[in-house]
Amino acid sequence: MNDIIEDLFKIYLSSIDSYNSKIYQTYNDKYTIIDKSMITIYLFIKIIEDRNEKGQEVTDVLCNYLLKQIIYGETGNLAFEISDKSKIQLYHEILDKLIIDKFEYKNRIMQKLKYNYKTIKLNKYSELLMFLENVADYAIFGKMFLRGNQEIVSLFDDIKNKIISELNNMNEDSHFYKEKKEIIDLIIDNKFNESQYGNLMNVVLNLKDVYRYSIFVTLVPENVLFHQYSVTIISLLFAEYCNKELKENIDIYRIIVKSLFHDFGEFKGTEIVSQIKNYNDVTKKMFAEIEENDEKELEGKIGKNLYNIISEYKHGAEGYISEIVDKMLGIMKLWIEVGYFHNYNSIKTITSIYQDRFKRFLEIENIDELKNKNFYLNLLRECYIYIKEYLVEKDLEYFFKYFTKEELIEFREEIALLKNNPETFLK
């Protein structure tokens, strides 16, 4: 079990490394390559969901696109402009070989989970992603301009003209002609921001500016957009492991979209501290209503199909697995800060790593789609023990700046009890 937990940490660290890869550095120090890629992915999923067009080909392209962001910590941006369009296929073949080499290197240290990047020929879905990357740039530059960045004006005009010029290369019989033309027409008429596409972009860009763990100092700030990327990539690799090794039947596309949208209700910038939200039954009910109202507002903004993903996030095996990953990352972040970045300030959060956050996962008994219920419960228990034990023992000198000797004894007794009596974990 600890091998899996270690692998989860390695994936999380790789995503943090990759999130440092900036773009448009002469214009700003804000946006990263993963920000742009996430904006692209949300546009892609809106189109796919509105067309109700799912299948293995869509899933494979989406998985590859998500996965390749994880190597940017080693390579930087790989999205070069190819002026000679006849060379695009060759470029992608070379790029695939480079990416596969990088994942072979990363997989050498993985014990259980593996990065399963596939070789896929350029197709209608990957071409759609390439088009939407330009639209993502358009949205990012527009946001920069609204915030007063005058330097971005010429770049904004360039990307706008580039998108509009796509009309000259589009065939009316091509698969996504209708959607591409709709987006281009909205941009030409300066109505993109008023459309569901524009609303979706505004929500995503808001999530990029909402920061988690804002109640204490972090060396690696983490916004909601990046958090959703981390949950998605880890849920994807964990689900693939469960399907292969545990003979589960987790739908990879469904777990990806659920993970990508799981915190969309935070788009207004409201970070609700867990200890307050879960203080008692009254606060739980109150904050559930707040979150439900915020989510309901999204339906008019981004459309019913995407809203249904958000409102049904917790349903089924895919929702359950994604929630497990989300809750595990919530406390993994503390050990990332202390254990990897030596931010001992986070040791004080030991008292906030409540077992209560995992209690509702006992409801797994009601999920018929999963075959290995005890495995997931044990994984949660081991993750809790792993992190709390390391936080307690990492630096006792610093520990005693926040806790007493009596509390140290209590923590150690709790950890020993959980190790020796697994059944006490979720009681």
C-alpha positions as CSV (number, residue, x, y, z in Angstrom):
1,M,0.0,0.0,0.0
2,N,2.8,2.4,0.8
3,D,4.2,1.9,-2.7
4,I,1.0,3.3,-4.1
5,I,1.1,6.2,-1.7
6,E,4.7,7.0,-2.7
7,D,3.7,6.8,-6.4
8,L,0.9,9.3,-5.7
9,F,3.4,11.7,-4.1
10,K,5.7,11.3,-7.1
11,I,3.0,12.2,-9.5
12,Y,1.9,15.1,-7.4
13,L,5.5,16.4,-7.3
14,S,5.9,16.0,-11.1
15,S,2.7,18.1,-11.6
16,I,4.1,20.8,-9.3
17,D,7.4,20.7,-11.2
18,S,5.6,21.1,-14.5
19,Y,3.3,23.8,-13.2
20,N,6.4,26.0,-12.9
21,S,6.8,26.1,-16.7
22,K,5.6,29.6,-17.7
23,I,4.5,31.0,-21.0
24,Y,4.4,34.6,-22.4
25,Q,7.2,35.5,-20.0
26,T,8.0,38.8,-21.6
27,Y,4.4,39.9,-21.0
28,N,3.6,38.5,-17.6
29,D,4.8,36.1,-14.8
30,K,1.3,34.7,-14.2
31,Y,0.2,32.0,-16.6
32,T,1.7,28.6,-17.1
33,I,1.6,26.0,-19.9
34,I,-0.7,23.9,-17.8
35,D,-3.1,26.8,-17.3
36,K,-3.4,27.2,-21.1
37,S,-3.8,23.4,-21.5
38,M,-6.5,23.2,-18.9
39,I,-8.5,26.0,-20.6
40,T,-8.1,24.1,-23.9
41,I,-9.4,20.9,-22.2
42,Y,-12.5,22.5,-20.8
43,L,-13.4,23.9,-24.3
44,F,-12.8,20.5,-25.8
45,I,-15.0,18.7,-23.3
46,K,-17.8,21.2,-23.7
47,I,-17.8,20.5,-27.5
48,I,-17.6,16.7,-26.9
49,E,-20.4,16.7,-24.3
50,D,-22.6,19.0,-26.4
51,R,-22.2,16.6,-29.3
52,N,-22.6,13.6,-27.0
53,E,-19.6,12.1,-28.8
54,K,-17.7,9.9,-26.5
55,G,-15.6,6.8,-27.2
56,Q,-12.2,5.3,-27.0
57,E,-10.6,7.6,-29.6
58,V,-11.8,10.7,-27.6
59,T,-10.6,9.1,-24.4
60,D,-7.1,8.3,-25.8
61,V,-6.5,11.7,-27.2
62,L,-7.7,13.4,-23.9
63,C,-5.5,11.1,-21.8
64,N,-2.5,11.8,-23.9
65,Y,-3.1,15.6,-23.8
66,L,-3.4,15.5,-20.0
67,L,-0.4,13.3,-19.5
68,K,2.0,15.2,-21.7
69,Q,1.6,18.3,-19.4
70,I,3.4,16.3,-16.7
71,I,6.7,16.3,-18.6
72,Y,7.0,20.1,-18.9
73,G,9.1,20.1,-15.7
74,E,11.8,18.4,-17.8
75,T,11.1,19.8,-21.3
76,G,9.3,23.1,-21.1
77,N,6.8,24.1,-23.7
78,L,6.6,21.8,-26.7
79,A,3.9,23.6,-28.6
80,F,6.1,25.1,-31.4
81,E,4.6,26.9,-34.4
82,I,4.9,24.9,-37.6
83,S,4.9,27.2,-40.5
84,D,5.0,24.5,-43.1
85,K,1.7,22.6,-42.6
86,S,2.9,19.6,-44.6
87,K,5.4,18.9,-41.7
88,I,2.9,18.8,-38.9
89,Q,2.5,15.0,-39.0
90,L,6.3,14.5,-38.9
91,Y,6.6,17.0,-36.0
92,H,4.0,15.1,-34.0
93,E,5.7,11.8,-34.7
94,I,9.0,13.2,-33.4
95,L,7.3,14.8,-30.5
96,D,5.6,11.5,-29.5
97,K,8.9,9.8,-29.5
98,L,10.4,12.4,-27.2
99,I,7.4,12.3,-24.9
100,I,7.5,8.5,-24.7
101,D,11.2,8.7,-23.8
102,K,10.5,11.1,-21.0
103,F,7.8,8.9,-19.6
104,E,10.0,5.8,-19.7
105,Y,12.5,7.9,-17.7
106,K,9.8,8.9,-15.2
107,N,8.3,5.4,-14.9
108,R,11.7,4.0,-13.7
109,I,11.0,5.2,-10.2
110,M,7.3,4.3,-10.1
111,Q,6.4,1.1,-8.2
112,K,2.8,0.4,-8.9
113,L,1.3,3.3,-11.0
114,K,2.6,4.0,-14.5
115,Y,2.3,6.8,-17.0
116,N,0.6,5.1,-20.0
117,Y,1.2,7.6,-22.9
118,K,0.2,6.1,-26.2
119,T,1.3,6.7,-29.8
120,I,-1.7,8.2,-31.6
121,K,-1.7,9.5,-35.2
122,L,-2.9,13.1,-35.7
123,N,-6.7,12.9,-36.0
124,K,-9.8,15.1,-35.8
125,Y,-9.7,15.3,-32.0
126,S,-6.1,16.2,-31.7
127,E,-6.7,18.8,-34.5
128,L,-9.6,20.2,-32.5
129,L,-7.3,20.6,-29.5
130,M,-4.7,22.5,-31.6
131,F,-7.5,24.9,-32.7
132,L,-8.7,25.3,-29.2
133,E,-5.2,26.1,-27.9
134,N,-5.4,29.3,-30.0
135,V,-8.8,30.1,-28.4
136,A,-7.2,29.5,-25.0
137,D,-4.5,32.1,-25.9
138,Y,-7.3,34.5,-27.0
139,A,-9.0,34.1,-23.6
140,I,-5.8,34.5,-21.6
141,F,-4.7,37.6,-23.6
142,G,-8.2,39.1,-23.2
143,K,-8.0,38.7,-19.4
144,M,-4.5,40.3,-19.3
145,F,-5.9,43.3,-21.3
146,L,-8.9,43.7,-19.0
147,R,-6.4,43.9,-16.1
148,G,-4.6,46.7,-17.7
149,N,-1.7,45.0,-19.5
150,Q,-1.3,47.3,-22.5
151,E,1.7,45.4,-23.8
152,I,-0.6,42.5,-24.7
153,V,-2.7,44.4,-27.3
154,S,-0.6,43.5,-30.3
155,L,-0.4,39.9,-29.2
156,F,-4.1,39.8,-28.6
157,D,-4.8,41.1,-32.1
158,D,-2.3,38.6,-33.6
159,I,-4.0,35.6,-32.1
160,K,-7.5,37.0,-33.0
161,N,-6.4,37.3,-36.6
162,K,-4.8,33.9,-36.5
163,I,-8.1,32.3,-35.3
164,I,-10.1,34.1,-37.9
165,S,-7.7,33.1,-40.7
166,E,-8.6,29.4,-39.9
167,L,-11.7,30.0,-41.9
168,N,-9.6,29.9,-45.0
169,N,-8.3,26.4,-44.2
170,M,-11.6,24.8,-43.0
171,N,-13.6,22.3,-45.0
172,E,-17.4,22.5,-44.5
173,D,-17.4,18.7,-44.5
174,S,-14.8,18.5,-41.7
175,H,-15.9,16.9,-38.4
176,F,-15.9,20.0,-36.1
177,Y,-16.6,22.6,-38.8
178,K,-19.8,23.8,-37.1
179,E,-18.2,24.3,-33.7
180,K,-15.1,26.0,-35.0
181,K,-17.1,28.3,-37.2
182,E,-19.4,29.2,-34.4
183,I,-16.4,30.2,-32.2
184,I,-14.7,32.1,-35.0
185,D,-18.0,34.0,-35.8
186,L,-18.3,34.9,-32.1
187,I,-14.8,36.3,-32.1
188,I,-15.3,38.3,-35.3
189,D,-18.5,39.8,-33.9
190,N,-16.8,40.5,-30.5
191,K,-19.5,38.4,-28.8
192,F,-17.3,35.5,-27.6
193,N,-17.3,36.7,-24.0
194,E,-21.1,36.7,-24.0
195,S,-21.4,33.1,-25.2
196,Q,-21.3,29.9,-23.2
197,Y,-17.7,29.4,-24.5
198,G,-16.8,32.8,-23.1
199,N,-18.6,32.2,-19.8
200,L,-16.7,28.9,-19.5
201,M,-13.4,30.7,-20.0
202,N,-14.2,33.3,-17.4
203,V,-15.1,30.6,-14.9
204,V,-11.8,28.7,-15.6
205,L,-9.7,31.9,-15.4
206,N,-11.4,32.7,-12.1
207,L,-10.5,29.3,-10.7
208,K,-6.9,30.0,-11.7
209,D,-7.0,33.0,-9.3
210,V,-8.6,31.2,-6.3
211,Y,-6.0,29.8,-4.0
212,R,-6.3,26.9,-1.7
213,Y,-4.7,26.6,1.8
214,S,-5.0,30.3,2.2
215,I,-5.1,30.0,6.0
216,F,-1.4,29.3,6.4
217,V,1.9,30.0,4.6
218,T,2.8,27.7,1.7
219,L,6.0,27.7,-0.2
220,V,4.2,26.3,-3.3
221,P,0.9,28.2,-3.6
222,E,-1.8,26.1,-5.2
223,N,-4.8,27.5,-7.1
224,V,-8.0,25.6,-7.8
225,L,-7.3,25.2,-11.5
226,F,-4.0,23.5,-10.8
227,H,-5.6,21.4,-8.0
228,Q,-8.2,20.1,-10.5
229,Y,-5.3,19.2,-12.9
230,S,-3.5,17.3,-10.1
231,V,-6.7,15.4,-9.0
232,T,-7.4,14.5,-12.7
233,I,-4.0,13.2,-13.6
234,I,-3.7,11.2,-10.3
235,S,-7.3,9.9,-10.7
236,L,-6.5,8.8,-14.2
237,L,-3.4,6.8,-13.3
238,F,-4.9,5.4,-10.2
239,A,-8.1,4.3,-12.1
240,E,-5.9,2.6,-14.8
241,Y,-4.1,0.7,-12.0
242,C,-7.4,-0.4,-10.4
243,N,-8.7,-1.6,-13.7
244,K,-5.6,-3.6,-14.6
245,E,-4.6,-5.0,-11.2
246,L,-7.9,-5.1,-9.3
247,K,-10.1,-6.0,-12.2
248,E,-12.3,-2.9,-11.7
249,N,-14.4,-1.5,-14.5
250,I,-13.8,2.3,-14.0
251,D,-14.8,4.4,-17.0
252,I,-11.7,6.5,-17.7
253,Y,-13.5,9.2,-19.6
254,R,-16.0,9.7,-16.8
255,I,-13.4,9.9,-14.1
256,I,-11.4,12.5,-16.1
257,V,-14.4,14.8,-16.6
258,K,-15.6,14.4,-13.0
259,S,-12.2,15.2,-11.7
260,L,-11.8,18.2,-14.0
261,F,-15.1,19.8,-12.8
262,H,-15.2,18.7,-9.2
263,D,-14.4,22.2,-7.7
264,F,-16.1,24.4,-10.3
265,G,-18.4,25.7,-7.6
266,E,-15.5,27.7,-6.2
267,F,-15.4,30.0,-9.2
268,K,-16.6,33.0,-7.2
269,G,-13.4,32.9,-5.1
270,T,-14.9,31.4,-1.9
271,E,-12.6,29.0,-0.2
272,I,-14.6,27.4,2.6
273,V,-12.3,26.2,5.3
274,S,-13.0,22.5,6.1
275,Q,-12.9,22.9,9.8
276,I,-15.7,25.5,9.6
277,K,-17.8,23.7,7.0
278,N,-17.7,20.5,9.0
279,Y,-18.0,22.0,12.4
280,N,-21.5,20.6,13.1
281,D,-24.6,19.5,11.2
282,V,-25.9,23.1,11.0
283,T,-22.7,24.4,9.3
284,K,-22.6,21.4,7.0
285,K,-26.2,22.1,5.8
286,M,-25.5,25.9,5.5
287,F,-22.4,25.5,3.4
288,A,-23.9,22.7,1.3
289,E,-26.7,25.2,0.4
290,I,-24.1,27.9,-0.5
291,E,-22.2,25.5,-2.7
292,E,-25.4,24.3,-4.3
293,N,-26.5,27.8,-5.2
294,D,-23.1,28.7,-6.6
295,E,-23.1,25.5,-8.7
296,K,-26.7,26.2,-9.9
297,E,-25.6,29.6,-11.2
298,L,-23.1,27.7,-13.4
299,E,-25.9,26.0,-15.4
300,G,-26.9,29.3,-17.1
301,K,-23.3,30.2,-17.7
302,I,-21.8,27.0,-19.2
303,G,-24.7,24.9,-20.3
304,K,-26.7,22.0,-19.0
305,N,-24.3,19.2,-20.1
306,L,-21.4,20.6,-18.2
307,Y,-23.6,21.5,-15.2
308,N,-24.8,17.9,-15.1
309,I,-21.1,16.7,-14.7
310,I,-20.7,19.1,-11.7
311,S,-24.0,18.2,-10.0
312,E,-23.5,14.5,-10.4
313,Y,-19.8,14.5,-9.5
314,K,-20.0,12.2,-6.5
315,H,-22.2,9.6,-8.3
316,G,-20.9,6.1,-9.1
317,A,-17.5,4.5,-8.9
318,E,-15.8,7.2,-10.8
319,G,-17.1,9.9,-8.5
320,Y,-16.0,7.9,-5.5
321,I,-12.5,7.3,-6.7
322,S,-12.1,10.9,-7.7
323,E,-13.3,12.0,-4.3
324,I,-10.8,9.7,-2.6
325,V,-8.0,11.3,-4.6
326,D,-9.3,14.8,-3.8
327,K,-9.3,14.1,0.0
328,M,-5.9,12.4,-0.1
329,L,-4.3,15.3,-1.9
330,G,-5.8,17.6,0.7
331,I,-3.5,16.2,3.3
332,M,-0.7,15.1,1.0
333,K,-0.2,18.8,0.3
334,L,0.9,19.2,4.0
335,W,3.6,16.6,3.7
336,I,4.7,18.1,0.3
337,E,5.3,21.4,2.1
338,V,7.0,19.9,5.1
339,G,8.8,16.8,3.7
340,Y,9.8,18.1,0.3
341,F,10.1,21.8,0.7
342,H,11.0,22.0,4.4
343,N,8.2,24.4,5.3
344,Y,7.9,23.4,8.9
345,N,5.1,25.9,9.5
346,S,2.7,23.2,8.1
347,I,3.5,20.9,11.0
348,K,0.9,22.9,13.0
349,T,-1.8,21.5,10.8
350,I,-1.5,18.1,12.3
351,T,-4.6,18.8,14.5
352,S,-6.6,19.6,11.3
353,I,-5.9,16.2,9.7
354,Y,-9.1,14.8,11.0
355,Q,-10.1,11.2,10.5
356,D,-13.6,12.6,10.1
357,R,-12.8,13.8,6.6
358,F,-12.7,10.1,5.5
359,K,-15.7,8.8,7.5
360,R,-18.2,9.2,4.8
361,F,-16.2,6.9,2.6
362,L,-17.8,4.0,4.6
363,E,-20.7,4.5,2.2
364,I,-18.6,2.6,-0.3
365,E,-20.8,-0.4,0.7
366,N,-23.5,1.2,-1.5
367,I,-21.3,1.4,-4.6
368,D,-21.9,-1.9,-6.5
369,E,-19.5,-0.9,-9.3
370,L,-16.4,-1.4,-7.1
371,K,-15.2,-4.9,-6.3
372,N,-12.5,-4.1,-3.8
373,K,-14.1,-2.0,-1.1
374,N,-11.6,-2.9,1.7
375,F,-8.7,-1.9,-0.6
376,Y,-9.9,1.7,-0.8
377,L,-10.6,1.9,2.9
378,N,-7.2,0.6,3.7
379,L,-5.6,3.0,1.3
380,L,-7.2,5.9,3.0
381,R,-6.1,4.6,6.4
382,E,-2.5,4.1,5.3
383,C,-2.4,7.5,3.7
384,Y,-3.6,9.1,6.9
385,I,-1.0,7.2,9.0
386,Y,1.8,7.9,6.5
387,I,1.3,11.6,6.5
388,K,0.4,12.2,10.2
389,E,3.4,10.0,11.4
390,Y,5.8,11.9,9.2
391,L,4.4,15.3,10.2
392,V,4.7,14.4,13.9
393,E,8.2,13.0,13.7
394,K,9.8,15.3,11.1
395,D,11.1,18.0,13.5
396,L,10.3,17.6,17.2
397,E,12.0,21.0,18.0
398,Y,9.5,22.7,15.7
399,F,6.7,20.4,16.8
400,F,7.0,21.7,20.4
401,K,6.4,25.3,19.3
402,Y,2.8,24.3,18.6
403,F,2.2,21.2,20.8
404,T,2.9,19.8,24.2
405,K,4.7,16.6,25.3
406,E,1.4,15.2,26.3
407,E,0.0,15.8,22.8
408,L,3.0,14.1,21.3
409,I,2.3,11.0,23.4
410,E,-1.4,11.2,22.3
411,F,-0.5,11.4,18.6
412,R,2.0,8.5,18.8
413,E,-0.6,6.4,20.6
414,E,-3.2,7.2,18.0
415,I,-0.9,6.3,15.1
416,A,0.1,3.0,16.9
417,L,-3.6,2.2,17.4
418,L,-4.4,2.8,13.8
419,K,-1.4,0.6,12.6
420,N,-2.3,-2.3,14.9
421,N,-6.1,-2.1,14.8
422,P,-7.2,-1.1,11.3
423,E,-10.9,-1.4,12.1
424,T,-10.7,1.6,14.4
425,F,-9.9,4.0,11.6
426,L,-13.3,5.0,10.5
427,K,-15.3,4.4,13.7
